[in-house]
Amino acid sequence: MSPHQKNNNSRPSFDLRATAWLMTLCVLILTSAARLSAQDGDTTRRLWDTAFINAAGKKALPRKAMKRSYRVATPNIPTADVNSETVVGVTLWRLRRAAASDSGERLIVHEGADAAEWLPERISANTSLDQGDRLRVSVEAARTGYLYVIDREQYADGSLGAPYLIFPTTRTLGGNNQVTIGKIVELPGQDDRPAYFTVKRSRSDQTAEVLSVLVSPTPLPGIEITDTAQKLSEEQLSNWEKSWGTRVGLLELEHGAGQPWSKAEKEAAGSASRALQPNAPAPQVIYYQPNSKTAEPIMVKVRLRYGTGKKH
């Protein structure tokens, strides 16, 4: 066999190897592109997904999936026909002194000339609060809009005190009350002094604080943002409740209570350039309203219940 014939006979073997290599490279490129495409399509923070709901009779999810498993706390209010853009996430945080062995982010609290580290931990919506507890509230919306928070005292006979608009004020976030997907608004803000509410009854028969959290797609007319809480009229609040606060349901995150404040949550609230990703910790409670419309506000009530204990 001549050298020329040998080269001709060996060329097909080289071509097959090259073709196989090119095919493998194409498969790798297509696979990578598909993965990137899937990631790009799943970068939007979603609060509402019926797959997260652990309804009665539904088989419990594995422990790894519990981070996004919710139980329906209001079974009389259906979870069907819910506009995913109108739901509101709320997490209540109770502070305790941080220990060296604790995981989670710390909140630096300045007390006179001293600074102390406190650890915010999630609490259930049904947790009874004691006198002296230090509390923070974080709110997350599923759309762009404007946040308003009204506070009222509730008493043992069921009556309510005067309503006060406690957010927005220029003392927190400079009065900026806009919410966007993946952003958290904390009350008080991380830079507020103090950066927490102290649980304290104003009367011996006070049983709760009722926070009305309102998210509107547009700014509410007639509301001027000032540096202090504003007293609202009973008529104004009643009209808002009748228009936007009826038939509101509640989902509670399973195994969420007791979890510490995460770096992702801290940064999403403390930095204008940071937003929560889909796999970031979910709100402890999600409020929903069947048949709500994107163009309409939604108003939910968060009750902070007082217990009989006293912190020393």
C-alpha positions, 0 to 999 in steps of 0.5 A, a space after each residue: 500500500 502506498 503512502 498516498 493510499 494509506 492517507 486516503 484510507 485514514 481520512 474517513 476515520 478522522 472525519 468521523 471523530 471530528 463529526 462526533 466531536 462537533 455533535 458533542 459540542 453542539 449538544 453542550 451548547 444547546 444544553 447550556 443555552 436551555 439552562 440559561 433560558 430556564 434561569 432567565 425565565 425564573 428570576 422573577 420573585 413570585 409570592 403566589 403559586 398554588 403549588 406552595 399551598 399545603 391544603 387539608 388532605 394534601 400529602 405533606 411535602 418533604 422537609 427540603 421543600 417546606 421553605 415554600 409550603 404554606 397552610 391555609 389559615 382561613 379555609 372559608 376563603 378559597 384560594 381559587 381566582 386569586 390575582 397573583 399581583 395583588 397578594 401581600 406578604 408580611 413577616 413579624 420579627 421579634 428581637 432577642 439578644 444575639 449569642 455568639 453561636 447564633 446564625 442569622 443577621 444581627 441588627 445593631 441597636 444603639 442604646 445611648 453610648 453603647 451598641 448591642 446586637 439583636 437577632 430578629 426571629 420570625 414569629 407566627 401570626 398568632 403569637 402572643 406578645 409580652 410587654 417589653 417585646 421588641 418587634 419589627 414588621 416587613 412587608 413585601 408586595 407582588 407588584 409595583 405600588 405604594 404602601 400605607 400602614 395604619 395602626 389602631 389599638 384594640 380593647 377587650 370589649 372589641 372596640 378600636 382606638 383612633 386610626 393613625 397613618 404610621 407609614 409613610 412618614 419622612 422619618 422612614 426611608 425619607 417618605 418613599 413608600 413605593 414598593 416593587 417586586 422583590 423589595 422589602 419595606 421594613 418598619 421601622 427602617 434599619 436606620 431608624 432610631 430605635 429600629 424596633 417597636 416596643 410592645 407596650 399597652 396604653 391601657 390595661 384593657 388593651 388586647 392588641 394592635 391592629 395594623 391595616 396594611 394597604 398596597 395601592 397601584 397608585 398613590 392615595 389621593 389626599 395623603 400628604 407625607 409628613 414627619 409624624 403619624 397622621 390621624 385619619 378619620 373613621 369615615 375615611 378608613 371605613 370607606 377603604 376597608 369596605 372597598 378594598 379590605 373585605 374577604 381577605 384570606 391568610 396563608 401561614 408559612 409552615 416551619 417558618 416561625 423561629 427562623 432568623 433574619 437572613 442576609 438576603 432579607 436584610 439587603 433587600 430592605 436596606 439597599 435600593 439596588 438589591 432585590 429578593 430572588 425566587 429562592 430567597 426566604 418567603 414571607 411568613 404570612 401571605 394575604 390574598 383576596 379572591 377576584 381582586 383586580 390589578 387596578 385596585 388596592 388591597 387592604 389586609 389586617 395584621 393583629 399583634 396580640 398581647 399576652 399576659 406576660 411581662 418582660 423584665 
